[in-house]
Amino acid sequence: MNVIQFEDKPLAHYSYAIISGGDMALVDPSRDPKPYYELAEKHQVKIKAIFETHPHADFVSSHLQLHKETGAKIYVSQLVGANYTHEAFDDGNSISIGDVTFSSINSPGHSPDSITIIAVDKENNHAMFSGDTLFIGDVGRPDLREKAGNMKAKREELAQKMYHTIQHKFTHLPDATIVYPAHGAGSLCGKNMSTDSQSTLGKERKENWAFQDMTEVQFMNHILKDQPFIPSYFEFNVDINKNGADNFKSVFGSIPFKFGITDFKNNNDLILDVRSADDFQKNHLKGSFNIIAETENDKVETWLGSIIEPNESFHLVINTVDDVEVILSRIAKIGYEKQVKSIITLDSASFETSKPLDLQDFKKNTDQYTIIDIRNKSEVNEGKIFENAISIPLHQLRASKSKIPTDKPIVVHCAGGYRSAAGSSVISNIIESNNIYDLSDNINDFY
């Protein structure tokens, strides 16, 4: 079998195409189906099957669109209660695509409805597409279904199920089985994933903490400790994926576009400005959140879905008309495209500016500033950068006005400079002050 891995870097998401003969199967596809169509055209194969390992929380899948446009069947666990046309695919079910036999293993733990897809070819080569159950060096977190989706499950129950999944569900598979996970390092679906994009089951049995000799209680204590925060959009995406998303780009053309505006009347709507911190500070609309989306390393999807709620509409400020489709496509990956009220580029006319921090004065007189540390709790637990800093994680800032003193100038910092642009802009919208500063990448001077 020929396995092709696709990577969505901002979300650390892996999806897969498996080609055998003249047929192709897909596993956990991203929102945009175009890359899979391009691959099918290149290899002159037909897309026959789409496997969903579970209803994803961190991105919107294109499984329903792919089904509508190709006729391929969607295979998912009956436990999902999927509200789209599908074939139940659970323990004991199998199908053949070309010369590859695909079977299912119910593998609860990350979610109660997770399955692992096993693929075996004529040469007896084994591959497992483990979704969010088994990662490289880790396993999926069990605490999302308390806050995500209509099917609720307590984290302790899922942690217990994950222990039994890892201990018992994969024992019949050979060590040479190649492990293809749905996520890698940087995803919020686990806490300690490797940067490796694949592994073997034998290597994971030796090196992954979850396979080591421990009691159920020890396993549960480890997996439940220090999990990352849960973004607001996760529940929203689970429900979208259980119902099947609208076609990618279906609303793009209906969003009003305002080019080179010189004035802007805002009725208390939110504004998302994805330009660079420098451009934002020189000229921005009052009330804007600066969540940067310059490169694929900028996690605009995660922070948009953490700062802005799924029910909140917003205007989108971009740098140039060339960015329209790129940015909307990134927003659509988490299903927020319908919340965009308009797309805006700014004229050279000045709206609002942000004063630069006097770095030398700050270095000499840090006690004369209120310092807000917006890193995540786990980062702060590893050590504060400024002892007198107030710790408020970025995703909690909008609800934390009462925790921020206003008697001194405010300096916002993160770990490397990216998040502090968003943090300082959020604070500027909840506190009336002209003395709010982004430490940006100058934080590196203090390590």
C-alpha positions in Angstrom: 0.0 0.0 0.0 1.1 3.6 -0.6 0.4 5.9 2.3 0.6 9.6 1.8 0.6 11.8 4.9 -0.7 15.4 4.8 0.3 17.9 7.5 -1.6 21.0 8.6 1.2 22.7 10.5 -0.8 25.4 12.4 -3.0 22.7 14.0 -0.3 20.0 14.0 -2.9 17.8 12.2 -2.1 14.7 10.0 -4.5 13.3 7.5 -3.8 10.4 5.2 -4.5 9.0 1.7 -4.0 5.2 1.2 -3.7 4.2 -2.5 -4.0 0.6 -3.7 -4.6 -0.3 -7.3 -6.9 2.3 -8.8 -8.5 3.2 -5.5 -7.9 5.6 -2.6 -9.1 5.8 1.0 -8.8 8.8 3.2 -8.4 9.1 7.0 -9.4 12.2 9.0 -9.3 14.6 6.1 -8.9 18.4 6.7 -11.5 21.0 5.8 -10.2 21.7 2.4 -10.6 18.7 0.1 -8.5 20.1 -2.8 -5.2 18.4 -1.8 -6.9 15.0 -1.9 -8.5 15.7 -5.3 -5.1 16.8 -6.7 -3.5 13.6 -5.4 -6.3 11.5 -6.9 -5.8 13.2 -10.3 -2.1 12.7 -10.1 -2.3 9.0 -9.5 -5.5 8.6 -11.6 -7.4 6.8 -8.8 -10.9 7.0 -7.4 -11.7 8.0 -3.9 -13.7 5.1 -2.5 -13.7 5.5 1.3 -13.4 8.2 4.0 -12.6 7.0 7.6 -13.3 9.3 10.5 -11.6 8.0 13.7 -13.9 10.2 15.9 -15.6 13.6 15.8 -12.7 16.0 15.9 -12.6 18.9 18.4 -9.8 20.9 17.0 -10.6 21.2 13.3 -13.6 20.7 10.9 -13.4 17.7 8.6 -14.4 17.6 4.9 -15.8 14.1 5.1 -19.3 15.0 4.2 -18.2 17.2 1.2 -15.9 14.5 0.0 -18.8 12.0 0.1 -21.1 14.4 -1.8 -18.6 15.2 -4.5 -17.1 11.7 -5.0 -19.7 9.2 -3.8 -17.1 7.7 -1.4 -18.7 6.1 1.6 -18.0 7.5 5.1 -17.0 5.0 7.7 -17.3 5.9 11.4 -18.2 4.2 14.7 -21.9 3.8 15.3 -21.3 5.2 18.8 -20.8 8.7 17.2 -24.5 9.0 16.4 -23.5 10.7 13.2 -26.2 12.8 11.5 -25.0 12.2 8.0 -25.1 9.2 5.6 -22.4 6.7 6.8 -21.5 3.1 7.3 -21.0 1.9 10.9 -17.4 0.7 11.3 -16.6 -0.9 14.6 -15.0 -4.0 16.1 -15.4 -6.9 13.6 -16.1 -4.7 10.6 -13.8 -4.7 7.6 -13.7 -3.6 4.0 -11.3 -3.9 1.1 -10.0 -1.0 -1.0 -7.8 -2.2 -3.8 -5.6 -4.8 -2.3 -5.7 -3.4 1.2 -8.1 -4.7 3.9 -9.2 -2.1 6.4 -10.7 -3.1 9.8 -11.7 -1.2 12.9 -10.8 -1.4 16.5 -13.0 0.5 19.0 -10.4 2.4 21.1 -12.2 4.7 23.6 -10.1 7.0 25.8 -9.7 10.3 24.0 -13.4 10.1 23.3 -16.0 7.3 23.9 -16.5 6.8 20.2 -12.9 6.6 18.9 -11.8 3.9 16.5 -8.4 2.9 15.2 -8.2 1.9 11.6 -6.0 -1.1 10.8 -4.8 -1.5 7.2 -3.1 -4.7 5.9 -1.9 -5.3 2.4 -1.2 -8.5 0.4 2.4 -8.6 1.7 1.0 -8.6 5.3 2.3 -5.1 5.9 0.4 -3.5 8.8 -0.5 0.1 9.4 -2.6 1.7 12.1 -4.3 5.0 11.8 -4.7 5.8 15.4 -6.6 9.1 15.3 -6.3 10.8 18.7 -5.9 7.5 20.6 -2.2 6.7 20.2 0.2 9.5 19.4 4.0 9.3 19.0 5.2 9.4 22.6 1.8 10.0 24.1 -1.9 9.2 24.0 -4.9 11.5 23.5 -6.2 13.5 26.4 -9.4 12.2 28.0 -10.9 15.5 29.3 -12.5 17.0 26.2 -15.9 15.4 26.2 -16.9 17.1 29.4 -16.9 20.3 27.4 -17.2 19.2 23.8 -20.1 17.8 22.0 -23.5 16.5 22.9 -22.2 13.1 24.0 -20.7 13.8 27.4 -18.2 11.6 29.2 -16.3 12.2 32.4 -12.5 12.5 32.2 -12.0 9.8 34.8 -14.1 7.3 32.9 -12.3 8.0 29.7 -8.9 7.9 31.3 -9.8 4.4 32.6 -11.0 3.4 29.1 -7.7 4.7 27.6 -5.7 2.5 30.0 -7.6 -0.6 28.9 -7.4 0.4 25.2 -3.6 0.7 25.4 -3.2 -2.4 27.5 -5.5 -4.7 25.6 -6.7 -3.5 22.2 -3.5 -3.6 20.2 -1.8 -6.7 21.6 -2.5 -8.8 18.4 -0.7 -6.4 16.1 3.0 -7.0 15.2 5.8 -4.7 16.4 6.4 -3.7 12.7 3.0 -2.1 12.5 3.5 1.5 11.4 1.7 4.0 13.6 0.1 7.0 11.8 -1.5 9.4 14.3 -3.9 12.3 13.7 -1.7 14.8 15.5 1.9 15.7 16.3 3.8 18.1 18.6 2.0 21.4 19.0 -1.6 19.9 19.1 -3.8 20.6 22.1 -5.2 17.1 21.9 -2.3 15.7 24.0 0.4 17.1 26.2 3.7 15.5 25.3 3.7 14.4 21.7 6.9 13.8 19.7 8.0 15.8 16.7 8.1 12.5 14.8 5.3 12.1 12.3 5.2 8.3 12.5 6.6 5.4 14.4 6.2 1.7 14.8 4.1 -0.1 17.4 7.2 -1.9 18.6 9.0 1.4 19.3 5.9 2.8 21.1 5.7 -0.3 23.2 9.2 0.4 24.4 9.3 4.2 24.6 5.8 5.5 25.0 5.0 6.1 28.7 1.4 4.7 28.2 2.7 1.2 27.4 4.9 0.9 30.4 4.2 -1.3 33.4 1.9 0.6 35.7 -1.4 0.2 37.5 -4.7 1.6 36.3 -4.5 4.3 39.0 -1.0 5.3 38.1 -1.9 5.6 34.5 -5.0 7.7 35.3 -3.1 10.0 37.6 -0.5 10.6 34.9 -2.8 11.2 32.0 -5.1 13.5 33.9 -2.3 15.7 35.2 -1.3 19.0 33.6 -3.3 18.7 30.4 -3.4 21.9 28.2 -6.3 24.3 28.3 -9.4 23.6 26.2 -10.1 26.3 23.6 -13.7 27.6 23.3 -14.2 26.3 19.8 -13.6 22.6 20.6 -17.3 21.9 21.6 -18.4 23.8 18.5 -16.2 21.7 16.2 -17.3 18.3 17.7 -20.9 19.2 16.9 -20.1 20.4 13.4 -18.3 17.1 12.7 -21.1 15.0 14.0 -23.5 16.7 11.6 -21.1 17.2 8.7 -19.8 20.6 7.6 -21.0 22.7 4.8 -18.8 22.8 1.7 -15.5 24.5 2.1 -15.6 28.1 0.8 -19.4 28.0 0.5 -19.9 31.4 2.2 -16.7 33.1 1.1 -18.2 35.0 -1.8 -21.1 36.3 0.3 -18.9 38.2 2.9 -18.8 41.9 2.2 -15.4 43.3 1.2 -14.4 46.9 2.1 -11.2 48.0 0.4 -8.9 50.8 1.7 -11.4 52.2 4.1 -10.8 55.7 5.6 -13.5 55.6 8.2 -15.3 52.8 10.1 -18.4 52.9 12.2 -18.5 50.0 14.6 -21.6 48.9 16.5 -19.6 47.2 19.3 -18.7 44.3 17.0 -15.5 42.4 17.5 -12.6 43.0 15.1 -10.0 40.5 14.2 -6.8 42.0 12.8 -4.4 39.3 11.4 -1.6 41.7 10.2 1.8 41.9 11.8 2.3 43.5 15.2 4.3 46.3 13.6 1.5 47.1 11.1 -1.1 46.8 13.8 0.7 49.2 16.1 1.1 51.8 13.4 -2.5 51.8 12.4 -5.5 49.8 13.5 -9.2 50.0 14.1 -10.3 50.7 17.7 -11.4 47.6 19.4 -9.3 45.2 17.3 -7.7 41.9 18.5 -4.3 41.4 16.9 -4.1 37.7 16.3 -1.2 37.4 13.7 -1.5 35.2 10.7 1.6 35.9 8.6 3.0 32.4 8.3 1.8 28.8 8.8 3.8 28.8 12.1 1.4 31.5 13.5 -1.4 29.6 15.3 -4.3 32.0 14.3 -6.7 29.1 14.3 -6.0 28.1 17.9 -6.0 31.6 19.3 -9.0 32.8 17.3 -11.0 29.9 18.6 -9.7 30.5 22.2 -10.3 34.3 22.4 -13.5 34.7 20.2 -16.5 32.4 21.0 -18.3 30.4 18.4 -21.4 32.6 18.6 -19.5 35.9 18.2 -19.4 37.7 14.9 -16.4 39.8 13.9 -15.0 42.0 11.2 -11.7 40.8 9.6 -8.8 43.2 8.9 -6.2 41.8 6.5 -3.1 43.3 5.0 -3.9 43.0 1.2 -6.6 41.7 -1.1 -4.3 38.8 -1.9 -4.8 37.5 1.7 -8.6 37.2 1.4 -8.8 33.5 0.5 -5.8 32.4 2.5 -7.1 33.9 5.8 -10.7 32.8 5.2 -9.5 29.3 4.6 -7.6 29.3 7.9 -10.7 30.6 9.7 -12.8 28.0 8.0 -10.6 25.2 9.4 -12.3 25.8 12.8 -15.7 26.6 11.3 -15.7 30.3 12.1 -16.2 31.5 8.5 -19.9 32.2 9.0 -19.1 34.6 11.8 -17.1 37.0 9.6 -19.3 40.1 9.0 -17.0 41.9 6.6 -13.4 41.8 5.3 -11.4 45.1 5.5 -8.2 46.6 4.2 -7.1 49.9 5.7 -6.2 53.1 3.9 -3.0 54.9 4.9 -5.2 57.2 6.9 -4.5 56.8 10.6 -7.1 55.2 12.9 -5.5 54.1 16.2 -1.8 53.7 17.0 0.0 51.9 19.9 2.9 53.5 21.6 6.2 51.5 21.6 7.6 50.4 25.0 10.6 52.2 26.3 12.6 49.0 26.7 15.5 50.6 28.5 13.3 52.2 31.1 11.4 48.9 31.6 14.7 47.0 32.1 15.8 49.5 34.8 12.4 49.9 36.5 10.4 46.7 36.1 8.8 47.4 39.5 7.2 50.5 38.1 5.1 48.4 35.6 2.3 45.9 36.0 3.6 42.9 34.2 1.0 40.4 32.8 2.3 36.9 31.9 -0.1 35.4 29.4 1.6 32.1 29.1 -0.3 28.9 29.8 -0.5 27.5 33.3 1.9 24.7 32.5 4.5 27.2 31.2 4.3 29.3 34.3 4.6 26.3 36.5 8.0 25.7 35.0 9.1 29.1 36.3 8.2 32.8 36.1 10.3 35.1 34.0 9.4 38.1 36.2 8.7 37.4 39.8 6.2 40.2 40.2 4.2 39.3 37.1 0.5 38.5 37.3 -0.3 35.3 35.5 -3.4 35.3 33.3 -3.4 32.9 30.4 -4.3 34.5 27.0 -7.5 32.5 26.6 -8.8 33.9 29.9 -7.9 37.6 29.4 -11.2 38.8 28.1 -12.9 37.7 31.4 -10.2 39.0 33.7 -10.6 42.8 33.8 -10.9 42.8 37.6 -7.5 41.0 38.0 -5.5 43.7 36.1 -4.4 46.7 38.2 -4.5 50.1 36.4 -2.3 52.2 38.6 0.9 51.5 36.6 1.7 51.1 32.9 1.0 47.5 31.8 3.5 45.3 29.9 2.3 42.0 28.4 4.6 39.1 27.7 4.5 35.5 26.6 7.3 33.0 25.9 8.5 34.2 22.5 6.6 37.3 21.4 3.7 35.9 19.2 1.0 35.7 21.8 1.8 39.0 23.5 0.5 40.9 20.4 -2.9 39.4 20.9 -2.7 39.8 24.7 -1.9 43.5 24.7 -4.6 44.2 22.2 -7.2 42.3 24.3 -6.2 44.2 27.4 -6.5 47.5 25.5 -10.1 46.6 24.8 -11.1 45.8 28.4 -9.2 48.5 30.1 -9.2 52.3 29.4 -5.5 53.1 29.3 -3.0 54.5 26.8 -0.2 52.8 28.7 -0.5 49.1 27.6 2.6 47.7 25.9 3.6 44.6 24.1 7.0 43.3 25.1 7.0 41.2 21.9 10.2 39.3 21.1 12.1 41.5 23.5 11.1 38.9 26.1 14.2 37.0 24.9 16.4 39.6 26.6 15.1 38.4 30.0 15.8 34.7 29.8 
